[in-house]
Amino acid sequence: MKFKESKRLYDRACKVIPLGVTSSFRAFQRPVPLFIDHGRASRLYDVDGNEYIDYALGHGPLILGHCHPEIVAAVESQVKRGSTFGCQHELEAEVAKQMLNALGWADRVVFSNTGTEAVQVALRLARAATGRSLVVKFEGDYHGWMDSILVGYRHREPIHSRSSGTEMLASSGQCVSVLRDVVVLPWNDREALERCFNEIGTEVAAVITEPMQCNVASIVPEPGFLESIRNLTRRHRTLLIYDEVITGFRLAAGGAAEFFGIVPDLAVFGKALAGGYPLSAVAGLRSIMDLVETGKVLHAGTFNGNPIAMAAAKATLAVLLNPSRGIYGRLERLGLRLFEGLKQLGQKRVPILVQGVPMCFHMLFTEQDRVRNYADFVAYDWSRSHRWVENALREGIFQMGDGRWYVSGAHTDDDISLTLQRAERALARFAPSEEKVRA
């Protein structure tokens, strides 16, 4: 594959945009940050005419694939009626009702635009509801880029190997004061969680967590871990917040609460909610959400409930939540074929760990038989994984740079078969000496 036009456009962008990209995470793609011309169903097409089977899916939102006809039709219809009003419209309540019916445990929903914004709403609600300021999060979890929560994410040394401090911050210019309000704990460590609550439980407003650590290595909670969080938060009158920006409407129609069977007090949704359009939401119990209704908690935003995004969400949820469409069964079946196929390829060539669930999983180059927390994650072979992602790209497989895979409702059995063929060729690009390691 050639990337001449992407390289030209990237060089031009670098003259007017820092790093040449509009989200820092995109800058590290190799051999060059791709410039995309269009997407269709399960495929991406770049400006050089290269075609890829897409498993990044816009970093997760495209749960029904690119340009799903029902979403396109809904958006086209709404665009002709108006793009934003600064007033209410019927779609807001309609989408809220769809969400609440699917979730089952929540009573009210408020809408924002991005996951980062919605997390801030959830944290504000938790602090207002409890009268406390401390928030507990887990190492490696990404809850958006705001100063108030961007702590303990992608630091070089795991928290239990040294004392936490300013090195837990993720960016220069970030307010150090956040370290007074956020406590970072290792994931899947029930003892650390219990010690924390024994010491400061009466000061903790909320525990916020990804129900599975999609941003680390698709780490599924060990048996009893989510139950421990739920029991401790109830005992100490602390709120449990699920960050379901990734898992929401991907793992199941009812999200992680349905998938894992543990219900939170608040949950944040995004990505798959609107099938590729910018929309996020916070769902929660009425006793908490009433703080918005009474005016005690401010929730504002010019583009909140944007009618175009809402039209996309209504169409997306109509497909996802219709049992006759069988989307979740399809995601699980195709994802499992891909998951198991990649594992088998690793057994034949180089040490590979594939873990997670069929709807979202990671493929990592490591001798470890599992990654259970951030300390394990930082120990894997990053350089080999980066080489794999580039090799796969050159074979026509597009995925996220951290080794994450998503499947969509647009993928087919033929896509999976072709992907595994291409993946085998990409693995063959590794040096023969590396292949013998597994022999």
VMD Tcl script that draws the C-alpha trace (Angstrom):
set ca {
  {0.00 0.00 0.00}
  {1.09 3.55 -0.71}
  {0.39 6.53 1.54}
  {1.73 9.37 -0.60}
  {-1.41 11.51 -0.52}
  {-1.96 11.00 3.22}
  {1.65 12.07 3.78}
  {1.17 15.19 1.64}
  {-2.02 16.17 3.45}
  {-0.43 15.44 6.82}
  {2.56 17.66 6.05}
  {0.18 20.43 5.01}
  {-1.90 20.01 8.17}
  {1.21 20.19 10.37}
  {1.75 23.76 9.18}
  {-1.55 24.95 10.67}
  {-2.54 22.32 13.30}
  {-0.29 21.14 16.16}
  {0.83 17.57 15.39}
  {-1.28 17.82 12.23}
  {-4.25 16.17 13.98}
  {-7.25 17.40 15.94}
  {-7.00 14.78 18.70}
  {-3.57 13.97 20.09}
  {-4.24 10.21 20.10}
  {-4.26 10.20 16.28}
  {-0.73 11.57 15.91}
  {1.05 8.29 16.52}
  {-0.38 6.22 13.69}
  {2.29 4.63 11.50}
  {3.55 4.92 8.85}
  {1.61 8.19 8.75}
  {-1.69 9.45 10.21}
  {-4.20 8.38 7.58}
  {-6.48 10.80 5.79}
  {-9.79 9.11 5.03}
  {-11.89 9.83 1.96}
  {-15.00 7.88 2.94}
  {-16.40 4.87 4.76}
  {-19.03 2.36 3.77}
  {-20.44 -0.45 5.95}
  {-17.38 -2.31 7.34}
  {-14.84 -0.57 5.10}
  {-12.70 2.56 5.17}
  {-11.14 4.14 2.07}
  {-8.23 6.55 2.36}
  {-7.22 9.38 0.03}
  {-4.66 7.10 -1.66}
  {-7.41 4.67 -2.63}
  {-6.45 2.01 -0.08}
  {-9.30 -0.08 1.33}
  {-9.38 -1.37 4.91}
  {-11.65 -3.62 6.91}
  {-12.37 -1.29 9.82}
  {-12.17 -2.51 13.41}
  {-11.52 0.90 14.96}
  {-15.00 2.15 14.00}
  {-14.25 5.79 14.72}
  {-12.78 4.72 18.10}
  {-15.99 2.89 18.92}
  {-19.10 4.88 17.88}
  {-19.88 3.11 14.60}
  {-21.61 0.11 16.10}
  {-23.72 -0.30 12.93}
  {-20.84 0.50 10.58}
  {-20.28 3.41 8.23}
  {-23.20 5.18 6.58}
  {-25.90 2.86 7.87}
  {-28.86 3.63 5.59}
  {-31.40 4.15 8.39}
  {-29.13 6.55 10.24}
  {-28.31 8.42 7.03}
  {-32.01 8.76 6.18}
  {-32.85 10.04 9.67}
  {-30.05 12.61 9.60}
  {-30.90 13.78 6.07}
  {-34.52 14.27 7.08}
  {-33.57 16.26 10.17}
  {-31.01 18.45 8.38}
  {-33.81 19.71 6.15}
  {-35.81 20.67 9.26}
  {-32.99 22.46 11.08}
  {-29.61 21.85 12.67}
  {-30.09 23.48 16.07}
  {-32.86 25.47 17.73}
  {-31.87 26.51 21.24}
  {-35.28 25.12 22.21}
  {-36.78 21.73 22.94}
  {-37.87 19.25 20.29}
  {-39.63 15.90 20.38}
  {-36.56 13.79 19.70}
  {-35.05 14.55 23.11}
  {-37.79 12.83 25.09}
  {-38.13 10.07 22.50}
  {-34.44 9.13 22.73}
  {-34.53 9.42 26.52}
  {-37.46 6.99 26.61}
  {-35.63 4.54 24.33}
  {-32.63 4.63 26.63}
  {-34.57 4.22 29.86}
  {-36.57 1.31 28.47}
  {-33.35 -0.42 27.43}
  {-31.48 0.20 30.68}
  {-34.28 -0.76 33.02}
  {-32.67 0.60 36.21}
  {-32.49 4.37 35.50}
  {-35.27 6.96 35.87}
  {-34.00 10.10 34.11}
  {-31.52 11.11 31.41}
  {-29.71 14.35 30.56}
  {-27.82 14.87 27.29}
  {-24.46 16.40 26.45}
  {-22.16 16.14 23.43}
  {-19.04 14.21 24.44}
  {-18.13 11.60 26.99}
  {-15.79 14.06 28.67}
  {-18.66 16.51 29.24}
  {-21.02 13.84 30.52}
  {-18.45 12.59 33.04}
  {-18.25 16.11 34.47}
  {-22.04 16.17 34.85}
  {-21.98 12.82 36.66}
  {-19.21 13.91 39.04}
  {-21.02 17.16 39.81}
  {-24.23 15.27 40.55}
  {-22.39 12.85 42.83}
  {-20.75 15.62 44.82}
  {-24.00 17.54 45.12}
  {-25.95 14.43 46.17}
  {-23.47 13.39 48.86}
  {-22.02 16.71 50.01}
  {-18.55 15.16 49.65}
  {-15.65 16.00 47.35}
  {-13.43 12.91 46.95}
  {-13.71 10.68 43.89}
  {-12.16 7.23 43.59}
  {-11.08 6.01 40.16}
  {-8.99 3.12 38.88}
  {-5.55 3.10 37.35}
  {-5.61 3.18 33.56}
  {-9.27 4.18 33.24}
  {-9.83 7.12 30.89}
  {-12.75 9.35 31.84}
  {-12.08 12.23 29.48}
  {-9.45 14.91 29.19}
  {-10.67 17.41 31.80}
  {-8.20 18.37 34.55}
  {-10.59 17.19 37.25}
  {-10.36 13.49 36.34}
  {-7.34 13.00 34.02}
  {-5.32 11.28 36.74}
  {-3.71 7.85 36.80}
  {-3.96 7.35 33.05}
  {-1.03 6.07 30.95}
  {1.63 6.87 33.56}
  {4.85 4.90 33.16}
  {5.03 3.21 36.55}
  {2.01 1.46 38.11}
  {0.66 3.00 41.28}
  {1.58 0.17 43.63}
  {5.26 0.37 42.65}
  {5.68 3.87 44.04}
  {3.79 6.59 45.87}
  {1.36 8.61 43.80}
  {2.01 12.29 43.13}
  {2.27 14.77 40.30}
  {3.52 11.98 38.02}
  {-0.08 10.72 38.07}
  {-1.13 13.77 36.06}
  {-1.37 13.21 32.31}
  {-0.58 16.63 30.88}
  {1.53 19.69 31.47}
  {-0.65 22.62 32.46}
  {-2.98 20.38 34.42}
  {-4.01 21.71 37.82}
  {-2.11 19.92 40.60}
  {-5.04 20.59 42.94}
  {-6.92 17.72 41.30}
  {-4.73 15.33 43.30}
  {-6.54 16.46 46.46}
  {-9.88 15.35 45.08}
  {-9.13 12.12 43.19}
  {-7.87 8.87 44.69}
  {-6.44 6.32 42.24}
  {-6.57 2.60 43.02}
  {-5.37 -0.50 41.14}
  {-8.09 -2.33 39.23}
  {-9.22 -5.77 40.33}
  {-7.67 -5.24 43.79}
  {-10.43 -5.76 46.35}
  {-8.07 -5.40 49.30}
  {-6.88 -1.96 48.14}
  {-10.49 -0.91 47.64}
  {-11.50 -2.05 51.12}
  {-8.49 -0.33 52.73}
  {-9.41 2.89 50.96}
  {-12.99 2.81 52.22}
  {-11.93 1.84 55.73}
  {-9.72 4.93 55.82}
  {-11.71 7.59 53.95}
  {-15.04 6.03 53.00}
  {-17.07 8.76 54.69}
  {-15.34 11.36 52.48}
  {-15.89 9.67 49.11}
  {-18.63 11.10 46.91}
  {-18.34 8.51 44.14}
  {-16.43 5.63 42.68}
  {-16.21 6.05 38.91}
  {-15.13 3.11 36.82}
  {-15.26 1.55 33.41}
  {-17.24 -1.65 34.09}
  {-14.54 -3.39 32.08}
  {-11.25 -1.67 31.35}
  {-11.64 -1.14 27.61}
  {-8.99 1.61 27.64}
  {-6.32 -0.62 29.17}
  {-6.44 -4.15 27.78}
  {-10.15 -4.97 27.71}
  {-9.77 -6.26 31.27}
  {-12.95 -7.91 32.46}
  {-13.60 -7.50 36.21}
  {-12.63 -10.55 38.21}
  {-15.47 -12.42 39.95}
  {-16.70 -10.38 42.89}
  {-14.85 -7.15 42.05}
  {-17.83 -5.12 40.81}
  {-19.90 -6.60 43.63}
  {-17.30 -5.34 46.12}
  {-17.46 -1.84 44.67}
  {-21.25 -1.91 44.81}
  {-21.38 -3.21 48.39}
  {-18.79 -0.74 49.69}
  {-20.42 2.24 48.02}
  {-23.82 1.34 49.45}
  {-22.39 0.78 52.90}
  {-20.70 4.19 52.89}
  {-23.53 6.03 51.09}
  {-21.22 6.68 48.16}
  {-22.44 6.72 44.56}
  {-21.29 4.23 41.96}
  {-20.78 5.76 38.50}
  {-20.29 3.55 35.46}
  {-18.38 5.17 32.62}
  {-20.15 3.37 29.79}
  {-18.92 5.64 27.02}
  {-17.46 2.50 25.41}
  {-19.48 -0.36 26.89}
  {-22.89 1.32 26.69}
  {-25.11 -0.20 23.97}
  {-22.10 -2.28 22.88}
  {-21.92 -5.11 25.41}
  {-25.70 -5.44 25.57}
  {-28.88 -3.43 25.06}
  {-28.82 -2.66 28.79}
  {-25.10 -1.95 28.80}
  {-22.73 -3.22 31.48}
  {-25.45 -3.35 34.13}
  {-27.18 -6.02 32.07}
  {-23.96 -7.73 30.97}
  {-22.39 -7.99 34.45}
  {-25.54 -7.89 36.55}
  {-24.40 -5.06 38.85}
  {-26.41 -1.82 38.75}
  {-24.85 1.65 39.31}
  {-26.43 4.87 40.61}
  {-25.33 6.90 37.58}
  {-23.98 5.91 34.19}
  {-22.34 7.88 31.39}
  {-23.00 6.97 27.76}
  {-21.55 8.08 24.43}
  {-19.93 6.59 21.31}
  {-22.38 3.88 20.16}
  {-25.38 5.84 21.46}
  {-25.75 7.87 18.25}
  {-24.04 5.53 15.79}
  {-21.25 7.96 14.87}
  {-22.70 11.36 15.76}
  {-21.57 13.44 18.77}
  {-23.94 12.70 21.63}
  {-23.46 11.69 25.25}
  {-25.80 11.17 28.16}
  {-25.96 10.66 31.90}
  {-28.64 8.29 33.16}
  {-29.45 7.87 36.81}
  {-31.83 7.40 39.66}
  {-34.51 10.02 40.09}
  {-33.36 10.98 43.59}
  {-30.03 12.09 42.09}
  {-31.24 13.47 38.77}
  {-33.78 15.64 40.57}
  {-30.84 17.85 41.56}
  {-30.89 19.11 37.98}
  {-34.66 19.56 38.03}
  {-34.55 21.66 41.22}
  {-31.72 23.81 39.88}
  {-29.24 22.76 42.54}
  {-26.99 21.28 39.85}
  {-26.34 23.24 36.67}
  {-26.43 21.29 33.43}
  {-26.00 23.47 30.36}
  {-24.67 23.50 26.81}
  {-25.62 25.17 23.54}
  {-25.54 21.92 21.59}
  {-27.07 19.64 24.23}
  {-29.83 17.59 22.63}
  {-28.76 18.65 19.16}
  {-31.55 17.51 16.81}
  {-29.21 16.02 14.20}
  {-27.41 13.91 16.78}
  {-30.75 12.99 18.33}
  {-32.14 11.88 14.98}
  {-29.09 9.64 14.57}
  {-29.52 8.27 18.10}
  {-33.20 7.48 17.59}
  {-32.41 5.58 14.39}
  {-29.43 3.78 15.95}
  {-31.36 2.67 19.03}
  {-34.32 1.58 16.90}
  {-32.03 -0.90 15.15}
  {-30.05 -1.98 18.21}
  {-33.07 -2.49 20.45}
  {-35.23 -4.36 17.94}
  {-34.88 -8.06 18.83}
  {-35.81 -9.10 15.31}
  {-32.66 -7.41 13.97}
  {-30.46 -9.65 16.13}
  {-27.63 -7.14 16.35}
  {-26.23 -8.26 19.70}
  {-26.22 -11.91 18.75}
  {-24.44 -10.97 15.54}
  {-21.81 -8.88 17.34}
  {-21.11 -11.71 19.75}
  {-20.93 -14.40 17.09}
  {-18.68 -12.50 14.68}
  {-16.56 -11.07 17.47}
  {-16.01 -14.54 18.91}
  {-14.91 -15.89 15.51}
  {-12.38 -13.08 15.21}
  {-11.28 -13.39 18.85}
  {-10.65 -17.14 18.62}
  {-9.11 -16.91 15.16}
  {-6.52 -14.39 16.30}
  {-5.69 -16.53 19.33}
  {-5.04 -19.51 17.07}
  {-2.76 -17.47 14.83}
  {-0.75 -16.45 17.86}
  {-0.28 -20.06 18.88}
  {1.31 -20.73 15.50}
  {3.67 -17.76 15.36}
  {4.49 -15.25 18.12}
  {3.29 -14.95 21.73}
  {-0.08 -13.20 21.63}
  {-2.67 -12.55 24.30}
  {-6.23 -11.94 23.12}
  {-8.56 -10.95 25.94}
  {-11.80 -9.13 26.60}
  {-15.24 -9.97 25.25}
  {-16.26 -10.57 21.63}
  {-17.74 -7.07 21.26}
  {-14.53 -5.36 22.44}
  {-11.16 -7.01 22.94}
  {-7.41 -6.43 22.84}
  {-4.64 -8.29 21.05}
  {-1.34 -7.83 22.88}
  {2.15 -9.17 22.29}
  {3.17 -10.63 25.64}
  {4.20 -13.89 27.29}
  {1.59 -13.25 30.01}
  {-1.42 -15.54 30.05}
  {-3.63 -12.63 31.15}
  {-3.50 -8.92 31.94}
  {-5.50 -8.24 35.10}
  {-4.51 -4.64 35.89}
  {-2.49 -1.64 34.73}
  {0.79 -3.01 36.12}
  {0.44 -6.04 33.84}
  {-0.56 -3.85 30.92}
  {2.53 -1.63 30.98}
  {4.70 -4.76 30.94}
  {3.63 -5.94 27.51}
  {5.81 -5.50 24.40}
  {4.69 -2.11 23.10}
  {7.22 -1.99 20.25}
  {6.10 -5.31 18.83}
  {2.45 -4.31 19.17}
  {3.08 -1.06 17.29}
  {4.82 -3.00 14.52}
  {1.83 -5.34 14.37}
  {-0.64 -2.48 13.96}
  {1.40 -1.08 11.06}
  {1.82 -4.52 9.47}
  {-1.92 -5.10 9.74}
  {-2.63 -1.69 8.21}
  {-0.47 -2.55 5.22}
  {-2.51 -5.73 4.80}
  {-5.78 -3.80 4.86}
  {-6.81 -4.17 8.53}
  {-7.56 -0.91 10.31}
  {-7.58 -1.02 14.10}
  {-6.75 1.20 17.05}
  {-3.10 1.73 17.92}
  {-3.40 0.18 21.38}
  {-4.34 -3.23 19.98}
  {-8.09 -2.81 20.53}
  {-10.69 -4.38 18.22}
  {-14.36 -3.54 17.82}
  {-16.87 -5.37 15.64}
  {-19.96 -3.76 14.13}
  {-23.30 -4.82 12.80}
  {-21.94 -4.18 9.30}
  {-19.21 -6.81 9.51}
  {-19.87 -10.12 7.79}
  {-18.60 -13.68 8.01}
  {-16.62 -13.02 4.84}
  {-15.02 -10.00 6.52}
  {-13.87 -12.16 9.42}
  {-12.46 -14.84 7.13}
  {-10.61 -12.25 5.05}
  {-9.34 -10.48 8.17}
  {-7.84 -13.69 9.56}
  {-6.11 -14.35 6.23}
  {-4.69 -10.84 6.23}
  {-3.71 -11.11 9.90}
  {-1.73 -14.27 9.19}
  {0.20 -12.43 6.48}
  {0.78 -9.49 8.80}
  {2.15 -11.79 11.50}
  {4.43 -13.39 8.92}
  {6.10 -9.98 8.54}
  {7.74 -10.49 11.94}
  {11.35 -11.67 11.89}
  {11.84 -15.46 11.63}
  {13.73 -15.42 14.94}
  {10.64 -14.04 16.64}
  {8.45 -16.72 15.14}
  {10.75 -19.43 16.52}
  {10.14 -18.12 20.03}
  {6.72 -19.74 19.86}
  {7.83 -22.94 18.12}
}
mol new
graphics top color blue
foreach p $ca { graphics top sphere $p radius 0.5 }
foreach p [lrange $ca 0 end-1] q [lrange $ca 1 end] { graphics top cylinder $p $q radius 0.2 }
display resetview
